Amino acid sequence: MLTTDLRETVLSVNLSSTGEMLEAVKSSGNGIASFAALHECLTFFCLRDTGEESKSGHHEKAGVPLFTRHGKKVISPEIFMDFVEAFKPDFFHLLSDGDTSFDSSKKRGIQSVTRTIDFAQKCLEIRNKRENLRKMFVLAPIVGGFSHVNRRKCIEFASSSSGIDGFFIDGLHANGETALFVPEKETLEIVKMCTENLPQEKLKMILGAFSPVLVLKMIQLGVDAFDNSLPLLYSLRNRALVFNFHLEKQGEKRKNLHIDLSSEGFREDFSPVLEGCECLTCKEHTKAYLRHLIDCKELLGTILLNM
């Protein structure tokens, strides 16, 4: 899956030329997948890079703030939908205020719901006015922090809105490594409440670098889709995921779900990263080779760890 992250788009150009980037993709006429020469990829358009922690506490009534190397950029529903129209993703979520976590106040949770509903309504109004947006697969955001009351209010809006193809459960963390430290019990309670009160036949998606065990528990609760931010986050830190679906092998439980291949102990370890794994990295390369690539700061090391 090619995840089109609006923040990365803003980062790649000067804010004054954001319109030029938009026009460049728009003038190609075929969307971001064609523009990036990734014609066969499924594309999902989201607001932020879920692998990088977001700045908190900068709320705007007019839109959602993004922080780039060129300063703060407020993304309004109009700007957001302009990018959607130009990029032509296979599916996208409506603009949302998901800046909440377990430590957020009740007031912040209420604000996130109010603003999300306002942003989503405006996005839907724009979608209904533009012919080429009407057929796009759209996810309605479900926010509200860790308050069941707030979440239910957002669920009521999303479930009653016409033209919604699925749901995006947002506002559980601040992206980056924060997703690894969400309280499991409370997180699963929120996810369960959302999935049980949303139409069962429609897609449900959650983004974030959650632990593999928590992801499996979310799948059991009815979540259908996740992103690849965890392996990306680990690969950037020279770590390789080494879990499989058989947590017990030869009577021993696997204690760690990842290994740090920058460690000196792997310098002469010519075994695969994970025995029995069928991915290209494990079939064709050894820990020692990956340790060498990391030591030499070769980009190929990160690429192989992310496969």
N, C-alpha and C positions, 0 to 999 in steps of 0.2 A: 504494500500500500504506500502510495506517495502522499504524505500528509502535508498539505499546503498551509503553512503557518504565516499569518499576516504579519506578525512581528518580524519574521525573517525577511519578508518582502520590504518592510520599512527600513530594516537595517541595511539592506543592500544598496539603497539609494539615499541621497540627501533628501531631507523632508521637502525642500523646495521643488524637488523633481519627482515627488511621489506621483503626481499627476501624469508625468511622462512615462513612468513605469506602468501605470494603469493603462495609458493609451497604447503603449508598446504591445502589451499582451492583448489588449482589445483589438488593435489593428490586425493582429495575426488571424483573428477570427475563429480560432480553434481551441482557445483556452490554455490553461497553464500546463497541462500534460503534454500537449503538442509543442508548446513554446519551449519546454524543457527537454524535448525529444524523448519523452517517456509515454508514448502513445498507448501502450498496453496496460499502464498502471491505473488502478482505481484511485481516484483523488478525493480527499476529504479536506474541506476548508474549515479551519478553526482560527480562533483569535490569537492564542498565545502559544509559545513553545513550552510544552508540558515538561520538558527535560530541564528547564531552567527556572529557578525560584522567582516568583513575581514580587515586585514591590507592593506593599500594602499601605492602606491609609490615604490614598490619593483618589478620592471619589469625585465623580463629575456627574451632574444632572443631565448634561447634554450627550454624554457617551461614556465609553470606557477608555481610561488612559493607558497608553503603552509607552514604555520608556526605552528609547533607542539611544544610540551613540550621538545622535543629533539633538537630544532633548525629548521632552514629553510631547506625545501626539495623541490627541483625543479622537477616538474613532466613534463617530456618530452612526446611527442606523443607516443614514443615507450613504455615508462613505463606505460602510461595511457592505451594503448591498451593491454598490458600484463595483467593488472588488469581486463579489460573487458573480455578478453579471459578466465581467470581463474574464475571470478565471475559469468559469464554466466547470466547477467541480461536479463529481458524480453525486455527492451529498454534502450538506453543510448544516451547522447549527445556527439558530437565530442568535443575534447578539444578546449577551447576558452579563449581568453583574455577579460573577462568581467569586468575588474577593471575600471569601469567608473560610473559616477553619474551625476546629474544635474550641479554640480560645476566643472566638468572636463573641461580642456581646449580643443580647437579644435585639437591641436596637439596630445593630448592623445587619442582622439576619432579616429583619423586617424591611430595611432599606434595600437589601439585595433583591427581595421579592418584588417590591414596588417598582424599582428601576428595571428589573428584568422584564416584567410584564409590559411596562411602557415601551422598552426597546423592542421587544418581540412583536408587539402590536404594530409599531411603526414599520418594522421589517416586513411583516405580513401584508400591510397596506401597500408597500412598495412592490412586493412580489406580485400582488394581484393586479397591479397597474402595468406590469411589464410582461409581455407575452412570452419572452424567452426564459423567464424565471418561474413561470407557473408550473412547468413540468418537472422542475428539479426536486429531488428527494430532500426533504427538510426535517430536521430534528428540533423539537421544542425543548428549551432548557428547563430543568427542574432544580431550583436553588432554594436557599433558606437556611443555610448552615446546618446545625445539628438539632434544630427545632422541628418536631413533628408537625406542629401547628403551621409554621411558616411553609414547610414543604407541601402540606395538604392544600394550602391556598394556591401555590404555584401549580400543583397537579390539577386542581379544578380548572384553572385557566387553560393549561396546555391541553387537557382532555376535551374541553369544550370548543377549542379553536378548530376551525375547518382547514383542511389542506395539510394537516400534520401527518407525517409518515412514520415518525419515531420520536424517541425522547433521549435527551442528553442530561445525565445526572451530574450536576456541577456543584462547586462550592464545598468540597470536602477537604481541600488542602490548598496550599499556595504554590503548587507545582514543584519541580525539582525533587530533591531528596525528602521534602516534607511529606510526600505521599507514603514514604517508607515508615513513617512514625505516627500515622493516624491511629487513634485508639480503635482496636479491632472490634470490640463488642459494640460500641456506639456506632461505628461506621456501618457494620453489618445490619444493625437495627434500622438505620436510616435507609439503606439500600433495600432491605426487605419491605419496609413500609412503602417505598416508591414503586417497586416492581409489583407488589400486590394490589396497588391502587391504580395502576396504569393498564391500558388495554394489552392483554397478553400476546395478541398476534402482531404487535408492532415492535420494531427494533428498539432496543435499549442499550445505550452506550455510556461508558465511563472512561475518562482519560486520566492518566497519571502513572507514576512509577511505583505502583503498589507491589508488595511482595508477592511472589508466585503463589504462596499458600492462600493469601487473601483473595487473589484473583480467582482461584479455583472455588473458593467459598462464595464469591459473588456470582460465578457462573451457576452454581447450584441454586442461587436465589432468583435467577432469571435474567441476568445481564448477558447480552449477546456479543458485544464488541468492545475491544480495548485498543489502546495504541501501543507503540513499541518503545516508549520512553525509558522503560527500565533497562533493557539491553543496551540502548544507546548511552544512557547515563553511566552504566557500569563500564562499557567499552572505553569511554573517555577517561575513565579512572584506572585503566589497565586491568580490569577485572573480567572474568569469564563466568557465566552462569553454568553450573555443573549439576543442576537438579534434573531428575526425570520423573516419570510416573511410578517408578518402583523405588520408594524411599528407603526400603530395606534390601540390603544385598549381603548375602552370606551371613545373615544373622546380625549385621551391624547397621545401625541407623546413620544416615548421612547427617553430620552435624552442621555443615555449612552448605549454603546454596550457591556460593560463588568462591572463586579463588583469585588471589592477586598475582598475576603473572609477571609483575615487575620484581617479585621476590628472587633473591639470589639462588634459592633452592631449586629453581626450575631451569637454571643455566644448562644443565646436562641431563634434563629429563626428556627422553625421546618418546614418551608415550603420548597418545592423543589427549586433548583437553578432557573429553568424556568418553570412556570406553563404551562402544556400542552405538554411539550417536552417528546418524547418517548425514549430518550437514557437511558441506564442503570443507570447512575448517577442521573438523575432527577427523574426517576421512583422509585428508591430504597433508595435514600439517601437525607438528608436534608442539608440546609446551616449550621446548628449548628454542624452536624456531620463532615462536611468538615472543618469547622472552628476548631474543636477539632483535626482533623488529622494534619492540618497545624500547630497548636499550639504545638503539640507533635513532629513535624518534621517527620511525618510518610510518607514514600514513596508512600503509597496508596493514599494520598491526591493529589499528583501531577498526578498520574495515572488516578484517577477519573475525575480530571479537564480536562484532555487531551482527554477524550472520546467523 
